[in-house]
Amino acid sequence: MRKDQQRLIDYLAILGEASNNIPKPYPAFATRHAVLPLAFACQMRNAVAHGSFKSHGH
């Protein structure tokens, strides 16, 4: 895997982990910004972290 691909996967994991930690301590923020794909980001983090994410062509 190329460095830039690994870096992107690492960023997705970081964003997903952070998005998972927003709704509980900051429910008002999550409600006001409901358009943010927090659940999707968390699901993407889980896919990346648990190896179910595969890049095409590799």
N, CA, C and O atoms as a Tripos MOL2 file, in Angstrom:
@<TRIPOS>MOLECULE
protein
  232   231    58     0     0
PROTEIN
NO_CHARGES

@<TRIPOS>ATOM
      1 N           0.8500   -1.1750    0.0000 N.3       1 MET1
      2 CA          0.0000    0.0000    0.0000 C.3       1 MET1
      3 C           0.8960    1.2380    0.0000 C.2       1 MET1
      4 O           1.9090    1.2930    0.6960 O.2       1 MET1
      5 N           0.4980    2.2210   -0.7920 N.am      2 ARG2
      6 CA          1.2850    3.4380   -0.8690 C.3       2 ARG2
      7 C           1.1140    4.2730    0.3950 C.2       2 ARG2
      8 O           0.1160    4.1560    1.1060 O.2       2 ARG2
      9 N           2.1050    5.1150    0.6580 N.am      3 LYS3
     10 CA          2.0640    5.9620    1.8610 C.3       3 LYS3
     11 C           0.8360    6.8540    1.9050 C.2       3 LYS3
     12 O           0.2170    7.0180    2.9570 O.2       3 LYS3
     13 N           0.4790    7.4330    0.7540 N.am      4 ASP4
     14 CA         -0.6770    8.3390    0.7600 C.3       4 ASP4
     15 C          -1.9760    7.5830    1.0100 C.2       4 ASP4
     16 O          -2.8960    8.1280    1.6210 O.2       4 ASP4
     17 N          -2.0680    6.3450    0.5510 N.am      5 GLN5
     18 CA         -3.2550    5.5370    0.8320 C.3       5 GLN5
     19 C          -3.3340    5.2090    2.3160 C.2       5 GLN5
     20 O          -4.4080    5.2840    2.9140 O.2       5 GLN5
     21 N          -2.2000    4.8450    2.9140 N.am      6 GLN6
     22 CA         -2.1820    4.5380    4.3400 C.3       6 GLN6
     23 C          -2.5160    5.7710    5.1610 C.2       6 GLN6
     24 O          -3.2160    5.6830    6.1690 O.2       6 GLN6
     25 N          -2.0160    6.9130    4.7300 N.am      7 ARG7
     26 CA         -2.3040    8.1630    5.4300 C.3       7 ARG7
     27 C          -3.8020    8.4650    5.3910 C.2       7 ARG7
     28 O          -4.3750    8.8810    6.3980 O.2       7 ARG7
     29 N          -4.4350    8.2590    4.2420 N.am      8 LEU8
     30 CA         -5.8700    8.4920    4.1170 C.3       8 LEU8
     31 C          -6.6480    7.5510    5.0410 C.2       8 LEU8
     32 O          -7.5890    7.9750    5.7100 O.2       8 LEU8
     33 N          -6.2620    6.3010    5.0760 N.am      9 ILE9
     34 CA         -6.9210    5.3370    5.9590 C.3       9 ILE9
     35 C          -6.7540    5.7530    7.4160 C.2       9 ILE9
     36 O          -7.6940    5.6520    8.2040 O.2       9 ILE9
     37 N          -5.5590    6.2200    7.7760 N.am     10 ASP10
     38 CA         -5.3270    6.6810    9.1440 C.3      10 ASP10
     39 C          -6.2110    7.8830    9.4760 C.2      10 ASP10
     40 O          -6.7570    7.9630   10.5760 O.2      10 ASP10
     41 N          -6.3560    8.8210    8.5290 N.am     11 TYR11
     42 CA         -7.2080    9.9900    8.7520 C.3      11 TYR11
     43 C          -8.6730    9.5840    8.9060 C.2      11 TYR11
     44 O          -9.3830   10.1270    9.7520 O.2      11 TYR11
     45 N          -9.1230    8.6380    8.0980 N.am     12 LEU12
     46 CA        -10.4980    8.1560    8.2290 C.3      12 LEU12
     47 C         -10.7330    7.5420    9.6040 C.2      12 LEU12
     48 O         -11.7870    7.7410   10.2080 O.2      12 LEU12
     49 N          -9.7520    6.8000   10.0920 N.am     13 ALA13
     50 CA         -9.8680    6.1920   11.4170 C.3      13 ALA13
     51 C          -9.9400    7.2630   12.5020 C.2      13 ALA13
     52 O         -10.7460    7.1570   13.4270 O.2      13 ALA13
     53 N          -9.1070    8.2840   12.3940 N.am     14 ILE14
     54 CA         -9.1020    9.3700   13.3850 C.3      14 ILE14
     55 C         -10.4270   10.1280   13.3640 C.2      14 ILE14
     56 O         -11.0190   10.3830   14.4130 O.2      14 ILE14
     57 N         -10.8900   10.4880   12.1600 N.am     15 LEU15
     58 CA        -12.1600   11.2130   12.0550 C.3      15 LEU15
     59 C         -13.3310   10.3750   12.5570 C.2      15 LEU15
     60 O         -14.2350   10.8930   13.2120 O.2      15 LEU15
     61 N         -13.3100    9.0930   12.2510 N.am     16 GLY16
     62 CA        -14.3810    8.2110   12.7070 C.3      16 GLY16
     63 C         -14.4090    8.0660   14.2100 C.2      16 GLY16
     64 O         -15.4750    8.0610   14.8260 O.2      16 GLY16
     65 N         -13.2360    7.9490   14.7960 N.am     17 GLU17
     66 CA        -13.1580    7.8370   16.2550 C.3      17 GLU17
     67 C         -13.6600    9.1260   16.9050 C.2      17 GLU17
     68 O         -14.4040    9.0880   17.8840 O.2      17 GLU17
     69 N         -13.2500   10.2510   16.3570 N.am     18 ALA18
     70 CA        -13.6970   11.5420   16.9000 C.3      18 ALA18
     71 C         -15.2110   11.7080   16.7380 C.2      18 ALA18
     72 O         -15.8890   12.1820   17.6490 O.2      18 ALA18
     73 N         -15.7290   11.3180   15.5800 N.am     19 SER19
     74 CA        -17.1700   11.4770   15.3490 C.3      19 SER19
     75 C         -17.9970   10.6130   16.2830 C.2      19 SER19
     76 O         -19.1380   10.9440   16.6040 O.2      19 SER19
     77 N         -17.4240    9.5210   16.7080 N.am     20 ASN20
     78 CA        -18.1080    8.6370   17.6540 C.3      20 ASN20
     79 C         -18.1730    9.2540   19.0500 C.2      20 ASN20
     80 O         -19.0440    8.9070   19.8470 O.2      20 ASN20
     81 N         -17.2610   10.1550   19.3360 N.am     21 ASN21
     82 CA        -17.1900   10.7690   20.6690 C.3      21 ASN21
     83 C         -17.9070   12.1030   20.7720 C.2      21 ASN21
     84 O         -17.8240   12.7530   21.8150 O.2      21 ASN21
     85 N         -18.6030   12.5350   19.7390 N.am     22 ILE22
     86 CA        -19.3040   13.8200   19.7720 C.3      22 ILE22
     87 C         -20.7200   13.7220   20.3380 C.2      22 ILE22
     88 O         -21.0570   14.5050   21.2260 O.2      22 ILE22
     89 N         -21.5620   12.8030   19.8700 N.am     23 PRO23
     90 CA        -22.9800   12.8460   20.2620 C.3      23 PRO23
     91 C         -23.2630   12.7000   21.7550 C.2      23 PRO23
     92 O         -24.1700   13.3560   22.2660 O.2      23 PRO23
     93 N         -22.5290   11.8750   22.4580 N.am     24 LYS24
     94 CA        -22.8450   11.6570   23.8800 C.3      24 LYS24
     95 C         -22.5140   12.8700   24.7440 C.2      24 LYS24
     96 O         -23.3930   13.3440   25.4640 O.2      24 LYS24
     97 N         -21.2880   13.3930   24.7090 N.am     25 PRO25
     98 CA        -21.0020   14.5480   25.5680 C.3      25 PRO25
     99 C         -21.5290   15.8730   25.0130 C.2      25 PRO25
    100 O         -21.6790   16.8380   25.7620 O.2      25 PRO25
    101 N         -21.8100   15.9270   23.7150 N.am     26 TYR26
    102 CA        -22.2650   17.1730   23.0870 C.3      26 TYR26
    103 C         -23.5250   16.9360   22.2520 C.2      26 TYR26
    104 O         -23.5090   17.1510   21.0400 O.2      26 TYR26
    105 N         -24.6040   16.4990   22.8790 N.am     27 PRO27
    106 CA        -25.8140   16.2030   22.1000 C.3      27 PRO27
    107 C         -26.3930   17.4410   21.4060 C.2      27 PRO27
    108 O         -26.9630   17.3260   20.3210 O.2      27 PRO27
    109 N         -26.2570   18.5940   22.0040 N.am     28 ALA28
    110 CA        -26.7890   19.8130   21.3770 C.3      28 ALA28
    111 C         -26.0390   20.1170   20.0830 C.2      28 ALA28
    112 O         -26.6460   20.5200   19.0900 O.2      28 ALA28
    113 N         -24.7340   19.9260   20.0930 N.am     29 PHE29
    114 CA        -23.9420   20.1360   18.8730 C.3      29 PHE29
    115 C         -24.3710   19.1570   17.7880 C.2      29 PHE29
    116 O         -24.5700   19.5500   16.6390 O.2      29 PHE29
    117 N         -24.5120   17.8910   18.1450 N.am     30 ALA30
    118 CA        -24.9190   16.8710   17.1800 C.3      30 ALA30
    119 C         -26.3050   17.1790   16.6060 C.2      30 ALA30
    120 O         -26.5540   16.9490   15.4230 O.2      30 ALA30
    121 N         -27.1870   17.6880   17.4320 N.am     31 THR31
    122 CA        -28.5330   18.0310   16.9640 C.3      31 THR31
    123 C         -28.5030   19.2430   16.0380 C.2      31 THR31
    124 O         -29.1470   19.2470   14.9890 O.2      31 THR31
    125 N         -27.7520   20.2720   16.4310 N.am     32 ARG32
    126 CA        -27.6640   21.4910   15.6080 C.3      32 ARG32
    127 C         -26.9980   21.2260   14.2640 C.2      32 ARG32
    128 O         -27.2840   21.9050   13.2780 O.2      32 ARG32
    129 N         -26.1130   20.2430   14.2290 N.am     33 HIS33
    130 CA        -25.3620   19.9490   13.0060 C.3      33 HIS33
    131 C         -25.7100   18.5480   12.5050 C.2      33 HIS33
    132 O         -24.8290   17.7420   12.2030 O.2      33 HIS33
    133 N         -26.9880   18.2840   12.4260 N.am     34 ALA34
    134 CA        -27.4640   16.9490   12.0450 C.3      34 ALA34
    135 C         -27.0380   16.5420   10.6380 C.2      34 ALA34
    136 O         -27.0500   15.3580   10.3020 O.2      34 ALA34
    137 N         -26.6650   17.5090    9.8250 N.am     35 VAL35
    138 CA        -26.2440   17.1980    8.4570 C.3      35 VAL35
    139 C         -24.8590   16.5220    8.4320 C.2      35 VAL35
    140 O         -24.5040   15.8830    7.4410 O.2      35 VAL35
    141 N         -24.0940   16.6590    9.4960 N.am     36 LEU36
    142 CA        -22.7830   16.0020    9.5490 C.3      36 LEU36
    143 C         -22.9610   14.4860    9.5940 C.2      36 LEU36
    144 O         -23.7610   13.9870   10.3850 O.2      36 LEU36
    145 N         -22.2400   13.7530    8.7710 N.am     37 PRO37
    146 CA        -22.3920   12.2900    8.7230 C.3      37 PRO37
    147 C         -21.6030   11.5900    9.8360 C.2      37 PRO37
    148 O         -20.6940   10.8050    9.5650 O.2      37 PRO37
    149 N         -21.9610   11.8820   11.0830 N.am     38 LEU38
    150 CA        -21.2050   11.3250   12.2080 C.3      38 LEU38
    151 C         -21.2880    9.7960   12.2610 C.2      38 LEU38
    152 O         -20.2750    9.1290   12.4700 O.2      38 LEU38
    153 N         -22.4700    9.2480   12.0760 N.am     39 ALA39
    154 CA        -22.6350    7.7910   12.1270 C.3      39 ALA39
    155 C         -21.8720    7.1240   10.9880 C.2      39 ALA39
    156 O         -21.2390    6.0880   11.1850 O.2      39 ALA39
    157 N         -21.9320    7.7170    9.7970 N.am     40 PHE40
    158 CA        -21.2090    7.1520    8.6570 C.3      40 PHE40
    159 C         -19.7090    7.1730    8.9020 C.2      40 PHE40
    160 O         -19.0140    6.2050    8.5910 O.2      40 PHE40
    161 N         -19.2050    8.2690    9.4570 N.am     41 ALA41
    162 CA        -17.7720    8.3700    9.7490 C.3      41 ALA41
    163 C         -17.3530    7.2980   10.7480 C.2      41 ALA41
    164 O         -16.2800    6.7100   10.6150 O.2      41 ALA41
    165 N         -18.1800    7.0480   11.7280 N.am     42 CYS42
    166 CA        -17.8870    6.0070   12.7130 C.3      42 CYS42
    167 C         -17.9100    4.6280   12.0540 C.2      42 CYS42
    168 O         -17.0550    3.7920   12.3440 O.2      42 CYS42
    169 N         -18.8720    4.3850   11.1760 N.am     43 GLN43
    170 CA        -18.9380    3.1030   10.4680 C.3      43 GLN43
    171 C         -17.7250    2.9090    9.5730 C.2      43 GLN43
    172 O         -17.2050    1.7980    9.4660 O.2      43 GLN43
    173 N         -17.2660    3.9810    8.9270 N.am     44 MET44
    174 CA        -16.0760    3.8920    8.0800 C.3      44 MET44
    175 C         -14.8540    3.5820    8.9370 C.2      44 MET44
    176 O         -13.9990    2.7950    8.5320 O.2      44 MET44
    177 N         -14.7660    4.1850   10.1020 N.am     45 ARG45
    178 CA        -13.6650    3.8980   11.0160 C.3      45 ARG45
    179 C         -13.6630    2.4310   11.4020 C.2      45 ARG45
    180 O         -12.6090    1.7950   11.4330 O.2      45 ARG45
    181 N         -14.8400    1.8900   11.6950 N.am     46 ASN46
    182 CA        -14.9280    0.4780   12.0650 C.3      46 ASN46
    183 C         -14.5070   -0.4210   10.9140 C.2      46 ASN46
    184 O         -13.8250   -1.4240   11.1240 O.2      46 ASN46
    185 N         -14.9100   -0.0690    9.7000 N.am     47 ALA47
    186 CA        -14.5190   -0.8590    8.5360 C.3      47 ALA47
    187 C         -13.0060   -0.8300    8.3390 C.2      47 ALA47
    188 O         -12.3910   -1.8560    8.0500 O.2      47 ALA47
    189 N         -12.4150    0.3470    8.4970 N.am     48 VAL48
    190 CA        -10.9670    0.4880    8.3340 C.3      48 VAL48
    191 C         -10.2310   -0.2470    9.4580 C.2      48 VAL48
    192 O          -9.2720   -0.9760    9.2030 O.2      48 VAL48
    193 N         -10.6720   -0.0570   10.6710 N.am     49 ALA49
    194 CA         -9.9790   -0.6340   11.8250 C.3      49 ALA49
    195 C         -10.0630   -2.1510   11.8690 C.2      49 ALA49
    196 O          -9.1520   -2.8110   12.3690 O.2      49 ALA49
    197 N         -11.1450   -2.7020   11.3510 N.am     50 HIS50
    198 CA        -11.3330   -4.1380   11.4370 C.3      50 HIS50
    199 C         -11.0390   -4.8610   10.1290 C.2      50 HIS50
    200 O         -11.3540   -6.0410    9.9740 O.2      50 HIS50
    201 N         -10.4320   -4.1380    9.1900 N.am     51 GLY51
    202 CA         -9.9350   -4.7610    7.9790 C.3      51 GLY51
    203 C         -10.9520   -5.0950    6.9250 C.2      51 GLY51
    204 O         -10.6340   -5.8210    5.9830 O.2      51 GLY51
    205 N         -12.1740   -4.5920    7.0440 N.am     52 SER52
    206 CA        -13.1610   -4.8840    6.0100 C.3      52 SER52
    207 C         -13.1080   -3.8450    4.8970 C.2      52 SER52
    208 O         -13.9210   -3.8810    3.9730 O.2      52 SER52
    209 N         -12.1580   -2.9260    4.9810 N.am     53 PHE53
    210 CA        -11.9610   -1.9080    3.9490 C.3      53 PHE53
    211 C         -10.8770   -2.3870    3.0060 C.2      53 PHE53
    212 O          -9.7640   -2.6820    3.4420 O.2      53 PHE53
    213 N         -11.1760   -2.4660    1.7480 N.am     54 LYS54
    214 CA        -10.2000   -2.8780    0.7350 C.3      54 LYS54
    215 C         -10.1490   -1.8030   -0.3330 C.2      54 LYS54
    216 O         -11.1870   -1.3320   -0.7990 O.2      54 LYS54
    217 N          -8.9460   -1.4140   -0.7200 N.am     55 SER55
    218 CA         -8.8330   -0.4640   -1.8090 C.3      55 SER55
    219 C          -8.8980   -1.2280   -3.1270 C.2      55 SER55
    220 O          -8.4220   -2.3610   -3.2130 O.2      55 SER55
    221 N          -9.4730   -0.6260   -4.1350 N.am     56 HIS56
    222 CA         -9.6250   -1.2740   -5.4290 C.3      56 HIS56
    223 C          -8.2610   -1.4270   -6.1110 C.2      56 HIS56
    224 O          -7.4300   -0.5200   -6.0730 O.2      56 HIS56
    225 N          -8.0510   -2.5570   -6.7160 N.am     57 GLY57
    226 CA         -6.8260   -2.7840   -7.4730 C.3      57 GLY57
    227 C          -5.6520   -3.2560   -6.6440 C.2      57 GLY57
    228 O          -4.5410   -3.3790   -7.1590 O.2      57 GLY57
    229 N          -5.8780   -3.5240   -5.3650 N.am     58 HIS58
    230 CA         -4.7500   -3.9770   -4.5150 C.3      58 HIS58
    231 C          -5.1290   -5.2000   -3.7440 C.2      58 HIS58
    232 O          -4.3190   -5.7240   -2.9800 O.2      58 HIS58
@<TRIPOS>BOND
     1     1     2 1
     2     2     3 1
     3     3     4 2
     4     3     5 am
     5     5     6 1
     6     6     7 1
     7     7     8 2
     8     7     9 am
     9     9    10 1
    10    10    11 1
    11    11    12 2
    12    11    13 am
    13    13    14 1
    14    14    15 1
    15    15    16 2
    16    15    17 am
    17    17    18 1
    18    18    19 1
    19    19    20 2
    20    19    21 am
    21    21    22 1
    22    22    23 1
    23    23    24 2
    24    23    25 am
    25    25    26 1
    26    26    27 1
    27    27    28 2
    28    27    29 am
    29    29    30 1
    30    30    31 1
    31    31    32 2
    32    31    33 am
    33    33    34 1
    34    34    35 1
    35    35    36 2
    36    35    37 am
    37    37    38 1
    38    38    39 1
    39    39    40 2
    40    39    41 am
    41    41    42 1
    42    42    43 1
    43    43    44 2
    44    43    45 am
    45    45    46 1
    46    46    47 1
    47    47    48 2
    48    47    49 am
    49    49    50 1
    50    50    51 1
    51    51    52 2
    52    51    53 am
    53    53    54 1
    54    54    55 1
    55    55    56 2
    56    55    57 am
    57    57    58 1
    58    58    59 1
    59    59    60 2
    60    59    61 am
    61    61    62 1
    62    62    63 1
    63    63    64 2
    64    63    65 am
    65    65    66 1
    66    66    67 1
    67    67    68 2
    68    67    69 am
    69    69    70 1
    70    70    71 1
    71    71    72 2
    72    71    73 am
    73    73    74 1
    74    74    75 1
    75    75    76 2
    76    75    77 am
    77    77    78 1
    78    78    79 1
    79    79    80 2
    80    79    81 am
    81    81    82 1
    82    82    83 1
    83    83    84 2
    84    83    85 am
    85    85    86 1
    86    86    87 1
    87    87    88 2
    88    87    89 am
    89    89    90 1
    90    90    91 1
    91    91    92 2
    92    91    93 am
    93    93    94 1
    94    94    95 1
    95    95    96 2
    96    95    97 am
    97    97    98 1
    98    98    99 1
    99    99   100 2
   100    99   101 am
   101   101   102 1
   102   102   103 1
   103   103   104 2
   104   103   105 am
   105   105   106 1
   106   106   107 1
   107   107   108 2
   108   107   109 am
   109   109   110 1
   110   110   111 1
   111   111   112 2
   112   111   113 am
   113   113   114 1
   114   114   115 1
   115   115   116 2
   116   115   117 am
   117   117   118 1
   118   118   119 1
   119   119   120 2
   120   119   121 am
   121   121   122 1
   122   122   123 1
   123   123   124 2
   124   123   125 am
   125   125   126 1
   126   126   127 1
   127   127   128 2
   128   127   129 am
   129   129   130 1
   130   130   131 1
   131   131   132 2
   132   131   133 am
   133   133   134 1
   134   134   135 1
   135   135   136 2
   136   135   137 am
   137   137   138 1
   138   138   139 1
   139   139   140 2
   140   139   141 am
   141   141   142 1
   142   142   143 1
   143   143   144 2
   144   143   145 am
   145   145   146 1
   146   146   147 1
   147   147   148 2
   148   147   149 am
   149   149   150 1
   150   150   151 1
   151   151   152 2
   152   151   153 am
   153   153   154 1
   154   154   155 1
   155   155   156 2
   156   155   157 am
   157   157   158 1
   158   158   159 1
   159   159   160 2
   160   159   161 am
   161   161   162 1
   162   162   163 1
   163   163   164 2
   164   163   165 am
   165   165   166 1
   166   166   167 1
   167   167   168 2
   168   167   169 am
   169   169   170 1
   170   170   171 1
   171   171   172 2
   172   171   173 am
   173   173   174 1
   174   174   175 1
   175   175   176 2
   176   175   177 am
   177   177   178 1
   178   178   179 1
   179   179   180 2
   180   179   181 am
   181   181   182 1
   182   182   183 1
   183   183   184 2
   184   183   185 am
   185   185   186 1
   186   186   187 1
   187   187   188 2
   188   187   189 am
   189   189   190 1
   190   190   191 1
   191   191   192 2
   192   191   193 am
   193   193   194 1
   194   194   195 1
   195   195   196 2
   196   195   197 am
   197   197   198 1
   198   198   199 1
   199   199   200 2
   200   199   201 am
   201   201   202 1
   202   202   203 1
   203   203   204 2
   204   203   205 am
   205   205   206 1
   206   206   207 1
   207   207   208 2
   208   207   209 am
   209   209   210 1
   210   210   211 1
   211   211   212 2
   212   211   213 am
   213   213   214 1
   214   214   215 1
   215   215   216 2
   216   215   217 am
   217   217   218 1
   218   218   219 1
   219   219   220 2
   220   219   221 am
   221   221   222 1
   222   222   223 1
   223   223   224 2
   224   223   225 am
   225   225   226 1
   226   226   227 1
   227   227   228 2
   228   227   229 am
   229   229   230 1
   230   230   231 1
   231   231   232 2
@<TRIPOS>SUBSTRUCTURE
     1 MET1         2 RESIDUE 1 A MET
     2 ARG2         6 RESIDUE 1 A ARG
     3 LYS3        10 RESIDUE 1 A LYS
     4 ASP4        14 RESIDUE 1 A ASP
     5 GLN5        18 RESIDUE 1 A GLN
     6 GLN6        22 RESIDUE 1 A GLN
     7 ARG7        26 RESIDUE 1 A ARG
     8 LEU8        30 RESIDUE 1 A LEU
     9 ILE9        34 RESIDUE 1 A ILE
    10 ASP10       38 RESIDUE 1 A ASP
    11 TYR11       42 RESIDUE 1 A TYR
    12 LEU12       46 RESIDUE 1 A LEU
    13 ALA13       50 RESIDUE 1 A ALA
    14 ILE14       54 RESIDUE 1 A ILE
    15 LEU15       58 RESIDUE 1 A LEU
    16 GLY16       62 RESIDUE 1 A GLY
    17 GLU17       66 RESIDUE 1 A GLU
    18 ALA18       70 RESIDUE 1 A ALA
    19 SER19       74 RESIDUE 1 A SER
    20 ASN20       78 RESIDUE 1 A ASN
    21 ASN21       82 RESIDUE 1 A ASN
    22 ILE22       86 RESIDUE 1 A ILE
    23 PRO23       90 RESIDUE 1 A PRO
    24 LYS24       94 RESIDUE 1 A LYS
    25 PRO25       98 RESIDUE 1 A PRO
    26 TYR26      102 RESIDUE 1 A TYR
    27 PRO27      106 RESIDUE 1 A PRO
    28 ALA28      110 RESIDUE 1 A ALA
    29 PHE29      114 RESIDUE 1 A PHE
    30 ALA30      118 RESIDUE 1 A ALA
    31 THR31      122 RESIDUE 1 A THR
    32 ARG32      126 RESIDUE 1 A ARG
    33 HIS33      130 RESIDUE 1 A HIS
    34 ALA34      134 RESIDUE 1 A ALA
    35 VAL35      138 RESIDUE 1 A VAL
    36 LEU36      142 RESIDUE 1 A LEU
    37 PRO37      146 RESIDUE 1 A PRO
    38 LEU38      150 RESIDUE 1 A LEU
    39 ALA39      154 RESIDUE 1 A ALA
    40 PHE40      158 RESIDUE 1 A PHE
    41 ALA41      162 RESIDUE 1 A ALA
    42 CYS42      166 RESIDUE 1 A CYS
    43 GLN43      170 RESIDUE 1 A GLN
    44 MET44      174 RESIDUE 1 A MET
    45 ARG45      178 RESIDUE 1 A ARG
    46 ASN46      182 RESIDUE 1 A ASN
    47 ALA47      186 RESIDUE 1 A ALA
    48 VAL48      190 RESIDUE 1 A VAL
    49 ALA49      194 RESIDUE 1 A ALA
    50 HIS50      198 RESIDUE 1 A HIS
    51 GLY51      202 RESIDUE 1 A GLY
    52 SER52      206 RESIDUE 1 A SER
    53 PHE53      210 RESIDUE 1 A PHE
    54 LYS54      214 RESIDUE 1 A LYS
    55 SER55      218 RESIDUE 1 A SER
    56 HIS56      222 RESIDUE 1 A HIS
    57 GLY57      226 RESIDUE 1 A GLY
    58 HIS58      230 RESIDUE 1 A HIS
